[in-house]
Amino acid sequence: KIALLVGNNHYQHHPNLMAPVTDVFELSLLLEQLGFQVVSFLDLNKAELVTAVSRFLQLLGKGVYAIFYYAGHGYEHSGRNYMVPIDAPQPYAPENCISVQRILQKMQQQQTALNLILLDTCRKWYNPDCALSQVQPLEPWGNTVYGYATSEDAEAYELQDGEFSSGIFMKYLKKHILQEKKVTYMLEDVLEDVGRDPLVAGKQVMEIKHTLKEARSLTDPI
């Protein structure tokens, strides 16, 4: 059980965020309770993000439960998700960002038993002139789960309460993640709670996509 968590707060060319630093810290504690070895980073530029991901991939292997969590600026273009490093210029362009689908493809190649991708980012696209990065289609292993903090072409929101800040998605993920149930069922509980939150009604609805063919739970023993 191995997890890589990345939270980007302080951007050179984009508005700063508040919640990722708290969310990464709190999620790392919960995943350690579940028996995960967790590596977490804050405020990575593109070169650092590439290095962190490549080292994470080296730790994966057959039968591993792998979690990749990213909180920060991001966008979606034609069904592809991109993470925005802290040094990315304005406007967003794929060559300055990191493709989530490319990471997932490499996770699959390690013959992992579960790939859980949790993206706490916006999914809006503001730069229509960009081409997509090249990504091969995924092999149908039936082991992948996506938990998107928000639905397609929508924003993801932060809560601020004095000094404390948290993403709406993380607020409810923390509540459910230790449950002993199939990971997709656990995420459905999060989705329902986000949907009931009056602060984001009509603005943010979580989305789950998966190909999980076995009843894998984050509480499964190693």
VOBA-1610 file (N, C-alpha, C; in pm, whole numbers, padded with zeros to 5 digits, always signed):
BEGIN
Lys+00085-00118+00000Lys+00000+00000+00000Lys+00089+00123+00000Ile+00085+00196-00110Ile+00176+00310-00128Ile+00098+00429-00181Ala+00123+00546-00122Ala+00051+00667-00165Ala+00148+00782-00188Leu+00122+00857-00295Leu+00193+00982-00320Leu+00091+01095-00314Leu+00116+01192-00228Leu+00026+01306-00211Leu+00101+01433-00247Val+00040+01515-00331Val+00101+01642-00371Val+00000+01754-00351Gly+00042+01860-00282Gly-00043+01978-00264Gly+00032+02102-00308Asn-00022+02172-00407Asn+00040+02296-00455Asn-00042+02415-00407Asn+00020+02499-00325Asn-00046+02616-00266Asn+00003+02748-00325His+00136+02762-00333His+00197+02892-00365His+00245+02893-00509Tyr+00173+02966-00593Tyr+00200+02969-00736Tyr+00272+03097-00776Gln+00360+03084-00876Gln+00434+03201-00923Gln+00351+03290-01016His+00259+03229-01094His+00186+03305-01196His+00034+03288-01186His-00013+03222-01082His-00156+03195-01065His-00196+03229-00922Pro-00325+03245-00894Pro-00366+03276-00756Pro-00323+03166-00659Asn-00281+03205-00541Asn-00244+03107-00438Asn-00368+03039-00382Leu-00347+02918-00331Leu-00453+02840-00267Leu-00421+02825-00119Met-00523+02791-00042Met-00506+02776+00104Met-00514+02630+00148Ala-00608+02555+00089Ala-00645+02425+00145Ala-00543+02312+00123Pro-00469+02306+00010Pro-00387+02186-00015Pro-00291+02150+00097Val-00229+02247+00164Val-00132+02216+00269Val-00199+02138+00383Thr-00318+02181+00423Thr-00391+02112+00530Thr-00440+01976+00483Asp-00494+01973+00360Asp-00555+01850+00309Asp-00452+01739+00292Val-00335+01772+00242Val-00228+01672+00227Val-00186+01616+00363Phe-00171+01706+00459Phe-00129+01663+00593Phe-00233+01570+00655Glu-00360+01607+00650Glu-00465+01526+00714Glu-00486+01394+00641Leu-00481+01396+00507Leu-00497+01270+00433Leu-00380+01176+00461Ser-00259+01229+00474Ser-00144+01142+00500Ser-00161+01068+00633Leu-00213+01135+00734Leu-00235+01070+00865Leu-00339+00959+00854Leu-00445+00984+00779Leu-00551+00882+00764Leu-00500+00761+00685Leu-00425+00785+00579Leu-00373+00674+00499Leu-00272+00591+00578Glu-00194+00657+00664Glu-00102+00580+00749Glu-00179+00490+00844Gln-00294+00536+00893Gln-00380+00450+00976Gln-00426+00327+00900Leu-00441+00341+00767Leu-00486+00230+00682Leu-00371+00141+00636Gly-00250+00169+00684Gly-00136+00084+00650Gly-00061+00125+00525Phe-00088+00245+00474Phe-00017+00293+00356Phe+00118+00354+00394Gln+00217+00330+00310Gln+00340+00408+00317Gln+00314+00534+00235Val+00329+00650+00298Val+00287+00775+00235Val+00408+00866+00214Val+00417+00919+00092Val+00514+01023+00062Val+00433+01146+00023Ser+00458+01259+00090Ser+00380+01378+00058Ser+00470+01498+00033Phe+00428+01582-00061Phe+00505+01700-00102Phe+00414+01820-00111Leu+00472+01937-00089Leu+00403+02064-00109Leu+00482+02150-00206Asp+00406+02223-00289Asp+00464+02328-00375Asp+00576+02277-00465Leu+00539+02189-00556Leu+00637+02133-00649Leu+00634+02206-00783Asn+00752+02239-00834Asn+00759+02288-00972Asn+00755+02167-01067Lys+00759+02196-01197Lys+00739+02086-01292Lys+00847+01979-01279Ala+00973+02019-01270Ala+01083+01922-01261Ala+01069+01837-01135Glu+01032+01900-01024Glu+01016+01827-00897Glu+00898+01730-00904Leu+00791+01773-00968Leu+00673+01686-00981Leu+00704+01564-01067Val+00775+01585-01176Val+00816+01474-01263Val+00903+01375-01185Thr+00998+01428-01106Thr+01087+01342-01027Thr+01009+01265-00921Ala+00919+01334-00850Ala+00840+01268-00745Ala+00758+01153-00802Val+00695+01178-00917Val+00613+01074-00980Val+00698+00956-01024Ser+00816+00983-01082Ser+00898+00872-01131Ser+00950+00786-01015Arg+00982+00850-00902Arg+01026+00773-00785Arg+00910+00692-00727Phe+00792+00750-00725Phe+00671+00681-00679Phe+00646+00557-00765Leu+00657+00572-00895Leu+00633+00458-00985Leu+00732+00345-00960Gln+00855+00378-00920Gln+00955+00274-00892Gln+00917+00189-00770Leu+00836+00246-00681Leu+00795+00173-00560Leu+00679+00077-00586Leu+00613+00092-00700Leu+00495+00010-00728Leu+00536-00124-00788Gly+00448-00221-00773Gly+00474-00353-00829Gly+00347-00435-00826Lys+00362-00561-00859Lys+00246-00650-00872Lys+00172-00660-00738Gly+00041-00639-00742Gly-00041-00654-00623Gly-00047-00532-00532Val+00027-00427-00565Val+00031-00307-00480Val-00100-00228-00493Tyr-00145-00172-00381Tyr-00252-00073-00382Tyr-00184+00063-00390Ala-00209+00138-00497Ala-00142+00265-00520Ala-00243+00379-00519Ile-00213+00484-00442Ile-00297+00603-00440Ile-00214+00722-00485Phe-00270+00799-00577Phe-00209+00926-00616Phe-00312+01036-00591Tyr-00276+01130-00502Tyr-00366+01242-00468Tyr-00298+01372-00506Tyr-00373+01458-00573Tyr-00321+01590-00608Tyr-00424+01696-00574Ala-00379+01798-00501Ala-00462+01915-00473Ala-00386+02037-00521Gly-00453+02122-00598Gly-00389+02241-00651Gly-00462+02286-00776His-00401+02377-00850His-00463+02418-00976His-00452+02302-01076Gly-00556+02288-01156Gly-00558+02186-01260Gly-00666+02220-01360Tyr-00669+02144-01467Tyr-00775+02165-01565Tyr-00799+02035-01640Glu-00908+02033-01716Glu-00941+01918-01800Glu-00966+01967-01941His-00915+01893-02038His-00932+01929-02179His-00959+01801-02256Ser-01077+01791-02316Ser-01115+01673-02395Ser-01096+01543-02317Gly-01138+01542-02191Gly-01132+01422-02110Gly-00996+01393-02049Arg-00897+01477-02073Arg-00763+01461-02014Arg-00746+01559-01900Asn-00684+01513-01794Asn-00663+01597-01676Asn-00517+01636-01664Tyr-00494+01761-01628Tyr-00358+01813-01614Tyr-00343+01880-01479Met-00228+01857-01415Met-00192+01924-01291Met-00101+02042-01326Val-00120+02152-01256Val-00043+02274-01284Val+00067+02290-01179Pro+00195+02275-01218Pro+00305+02296-01124Pro+00312+02443-01082Ile+00383+02471-00973Ile+00385+02608-00920Ile+00458+02706-01012Asp+00541+02655-01105Asp+00614+02745-01194Asp+00552+02757-01334Ala+00433+02699-01354Ala+00370+02703-01488Ala+00331+02846-01523Pro+00363+02890-01646Pro+00325+03026-01686Pro+00175+03037-01717Gln+00129+03160-01731Gln-00006+03187-01780Gln-00001+03193-01932Pro-00101+03153-02009Pro-00211+03067-01964Pro-00166+02922-01957Tyr-00248+02835-01899Tyr-00213+02693-01891Tyr-00188+02636-02031Ala-00090+02550-02042Ala-00066+02475-02166Ala-00012+02338-02127Pro-00050+02232-02202Pro-00008+02097-02164Pro+00142+02080-02146Glu+00222+02150-02227Glu+00368+02130-02216Glu+00425+02185-02085Asn+00351+02271-02016Asn+00397+02324-01887Asn+00332+02250-01770Cys+00245+02155-01798Cys+00169+02087-01694Cys+00197+01936-01701Ile+00136+01862-01610Ile+00161+01717-01600Ile+00030+01643-01628Ser+00036+01549-01720Ser-00082+01471-01757Ser-00109+01361-01654Val-00229+01362-01596Val-00267+01258-01500Val-00282+01124-01569Gln-00338+01125-01690Gln-00359+00998-01762Gln-00227+00928-01792Arg-00124+01007-01817Arg+00008+00946-01844Arg+00063+00878-01718Ile+00041+00941-01602Ile+00083+00879-01476Ile+00007+00749-01453Leu-00124+00752-01475Leu-00206+00632-01455Leu-00161+00519-01547Gln-00129+00553-01669Gln-00081+00452-01764Gln+00044+00382-01711Lys+00135+00461-01652Lys+00258+00402-01600Lys+00231+00323-01471Met+00133+00365-01393Met+00092+00287-01275Met+00042+00150-01320Gln-00040+00148-01426Gln-00093+00022-01479Gln+00019-00073-01521Gln+00122-00016-01581Gln+00232-00100-01631Gln+00306-00171-01518Gln+00290-00123-01395Gln+00354-00188-01280Gln+00270-00304-01225Gln+00157-00333-01290Gln+00069-00446-01252Gln+00014-00432-01109Thr-00020-00309-01075Thr-00081-00282-00945Thr-00218-00349-00934Ala-00260-00376-00811Ala-00391-00437-00787Ala-00502-00333-00778Leu-00464-00210-00739Leu-00560-00100-00729Leu-00488+00030-00759Asn-00545+00109-00849Asn-00495+00244-00874Asn-00607+00341-00839Leu-00586+00419-00734Leu-00685+00518-00693Leu-00626+00657-00718Ile-00691+00731-00808Ile-00649+00866-00841Ile-00750+00962-00780Leu-00705+01049-00691Leu-00792+01147-00628Leu-00746+01286-00671Leu-00832+01356-00746Leu-00796+01486-00801Leu-00882+01595-00739Asp-00819+01674-00653Asp-00889+01785-00588Asp-00852+01913-00662Thr-00903+01924-00785Thr-00871+02039-00870Thr-00997+02083-00944Cys-00989+02203-01001Cys-01094+02245-01094Cys-01081+02164-01223Arg-01190+02161-01300Arg-01186+02090-01429Arg-01232+02181-01543Lys-01209+02311-01524Lys-01244+02407-01629Lys-01125+02426-01722Trp-01156+02464-01846Trp-01053+02482-01947Trp-01067+02620-02007Tyr-00959+02699-02002Tyr-00967+02839-02046Tyr-00881+02871-02167Asn-00814+02773-02224Asn-00718+02803-02330Asn-00746+02715-02452Pro-00837+02756-02540Pro-00884+02668-02648Pro-00781+02640-02757Asp-00667+02710-02755Asp-00572+02697-02866Asp-00474+02582-02850Cys-00480+02511-02738Cys-00376+02410-02710Cys-00411+02272-02764Ala-00309+02204-02811Ala-00325+02063-02850Ala-00314+01976-02725Leu-00360+01851-02737Leu-00350+01756-02627Leu-00213+01689-02628Ser-00168+01647-02510Ser-00048+01564-02506Ser-00084+01423-02554Gln+00015+01352-02603Gln-00008+01217-02657Gln-00011+01115-02543Val-00119+01039-02533Val-00129+00934-02431Val-00190+00810-02496Gln-00126+00696-02474Gln-00181+00570-02527Gln-00305+00530-02446Pro-00402+00462-02509Pro-00518+00417-02431Pro-00477+00314-02325Leu-00551+00311-02215Leu-00519+00220-02105Leu-00554+00076-02141Glu-00472-00015-02094Glu-00507-00158-02101Glu-00624-00183-02005Pro-00719-00269-02043Pro-00837-00290-01957Pro-00811-00387-01841Trp-00737-00343-01739Trp-00704-00430-01626Trp-00818-00439-01525Gly-00905-00340-01523Gly-01016-00344-01426Gly-00972-00315-01284Asn-00880-00219-01267Asn-00828-00193-01132Asn-00818-00045-01102Thr-00887+00038-01179Thr-00866+00183-01168Thr-00990+00254-01114Val-00966+00347-01022Val-01074+00429-00966Val-01030+00575-00969Tyr-01116+00659-01026Tyr-01096+00804-01023Tyr-01196+00864-00927Gly-01149+00948-00836Gly-01238+01031-00755Gly-01208+01177-00787Tyr-01299+01240-00860Tyr-01282+01382-00894Tyr-01356+01467-00793Ala-01290+01570-00743Ala-01355+01658-00645Ala-01475+01731-00703Thr-01475+01745-00836Thr-01586+01817-00900Thr-01616+01753-01035Ser-01727+01792-01094Ser-01766+01731-01221Ser-01706+01809-01338Glu-01724+01754-01457Glu-01659+01809-01576Glu-01694+01956-01598Asp-01594+02035-01631Asp-01609+02177-01663Asp-01659+02259-01544Ala-01631+02212-01422Ala-01676+02283-01302Ala-01558+02314-01211Glu-01582+02402-01114Glu-01480+02442-01018Glu-01484+02352-00894Ala-01373+02348-00821Ala-01368+02281-00690Ala-01340+02391-00586Tyr-01411+02386-00475Tyr-01408+02497-00380Tyr-01333+02463-00252Glu-01279+02568-00190Glu-01214+02559-00059Glu-01307+02621+00045Leu-01300+02568+00165Leu-01370+02627+00280Leu-01267+02702+00363Gln-01303+02821+00408Gln-01214+02893+00499Gln-01288+02925+00627Asp-01222+02892+00738Asp-01281+02914+00869Asp-01171+02973+00957Gly-01159+03106+00954Gly-01049+03169+01026Gly-00916+03126+00967Glu-00830+03072+01050Glu-00698+03028+01005Glu-00705+02896+00928Phe-00812+02820+00951Phe-00821+02685+00896Phe-00883+02687+00757Ser-00828+02607+00667Ser-00884+02599+00533Ser-00881+02454+00487Ser-00988+02411+00419Ser-00994+02273+00369Ser-01078+02272+00242Gly-01044+02181+00151Gly-01130+02162+00035Gly-01259+02092+00076Ile-01367+02127+00006Ile-01497+02062+00033Ile-01484+01909+00016Phe-01416+01867-00088Phe-01397+01725-00115Phe-01328+01657+00003Met-01220+01718+00052Met-01145+01656+00162Met-01226+01655+00291Lys-01309+01755+00311Lys-01393+01759+00432Lys-01471+01628+00447Tyr-01526+01578+00336Tyr-01609+01457+00344Tyr-01528+01329+00319Leu-01419+01339+00243Leu-01332+01222+00227Leu-01277+01177+00362Lys-01236+01274+00445Lys-01184+01243+00579Lys-01287+01167+00662Lys-01413+01202+00643Lys-01520+01141+00722Lys-01540+00992+00687His-01514+00956+00561His-01550+00821+00514His-01433+00729+00483Ile-01310+00782+00470Ile-01202+00703+00409Ile-01162+00581+00491Leu-01187+00581+00621Leu-01147+00467+00705Leu-01250+00354+00704Gln-01360+00371+00630Gln-01466+00269+00628Gln-01417+00139+00564Glu-01468+00031+00617Glu-01432-00101+00565Glu-01533-00141+00457Lys-01522-00079+00342Lys-01611-00114+00231Lys-01538-00088+00099Lys-01591-00148-00008Lys-01528-00131-00139Lys-01502+00017-00165Val-01386+00048-00220Val-01343+00187-00233Val-01444+00271-00311Thr-01509+00212-00412Thr-01607+00288-00489Thr-01731+00319-00405Tyr-01769+00228-00315Tyr-01884+00256-00226Tyr-01849+00366-00127Met-01726+00362-00077Met-01680+00468+00014Met-01687+00604-00055Leu-01641+00609-00182Leu-01644+00736-00255Leu-01787+00782-00285Glu-01877+00686-00303Glu-02018+00723-00324Glu-02074+00793-00200Asp-02032+00749-00082Asp-02075+00817+00041Asp-02023+00961+00044Val-01898+00979-00003Val-01841+01114-00009Val-01921+01200-00108Leu-01951+01141-00224Leu-02026+01212-00328Leu-02162+01260-00274Glu-02230+01172-00201Glu-02362+01208-00147Glu-02351+01321-00047Asp-02247+01318+00038Asp-02229+01424+00137Asp-02194+01558+00071Val-02105+01555-00030Val-02073+01678-00102Val-02201+01735-00166Gly-02282+01644-00221Gly-02406+01686-00287Gly-02507+01749-00193Arg-02497+01714-00066Arg-02591+01770+00033Arg-02540+01899+00096Asp-02414+01935+00069Asp-02356+02052+00135Asp-02417+02180+00077Pro-02486+02260+00159Pro-02553+02379+00105Pro-02457+02485+00050Leu-02332+02483+00095Leu-02236+02584+00048Leu-02202+02569-00099Val-02210+02446-00153Val-02171+02426-00293Val-02286+02372-00379Ala-02409+02381-00327Ala-02525+02332-00404Ala-02529+02404-00539Gly-02537+02325-00646Gly-02543+02382-00780Gly-02409+02429-00834Lys-02301+02410-00756Lys-02169+02457-00801Lys-02066+02346-00808Gln-02071+02253-00713Gln-01970+02146-00709Gln-02038+02013-00678Val-02022+01918-00769Val-02069+01781-00747Val-01953+01688-00779Met-01919+01603-00685Met-01809+01509-00706Met-01844+01410-00818Glu-01741+01353-00882Glu-01763+01253-00986Glu-01671+01134-00962Ile-01724+01014-00985Ile-01646+00890-00971Ile-01646+00818-01106Lys-01531+00773-01148Lys-01522+00686-01265Lys-01439+00565-01222His-01477+00447-01266His-01394+00333-01226His-01412+00214-01318Thr-01314+00125-01313Thr-01321-00004-01382Thr-01290-00115-01283Leu-01325-00095-01156Leu-01285-00188-01051Leu-01375-00312-01054Lys-01315-00426-01088Lys-01396-00547-01104Lys-01393-00637-00980Glu-01310-00601-00881Glu-01305-00679-00757Glu-01335-00588-00639Ala-01382-00645-00529Ala-01425-00565-00414Ala-01305-00523-00329Arg-01225-00435-00383Arg-01106-00391-00311Arg-01140-00274-00220Ser-01088-00281-00097Ser-01112-00177+00002Ser-00977-00124+00051Leu-00974+00004+00088Leu-00850+00061+00141Leu-00812+00001+00275Thr-00907-00066+00340Thr-00879-00131+00469Thr-00826-00273+00452Asp-00819-00324+00328Asp-00770-00461+00308Asp-00632-00478+00373Pro-00610-00593+00440Pro-00478-00616+00500Pro-00371-00635+00394Ile-00250-00598+00429Ile-00138-00616+00335Ile-00103-00765+00331
//
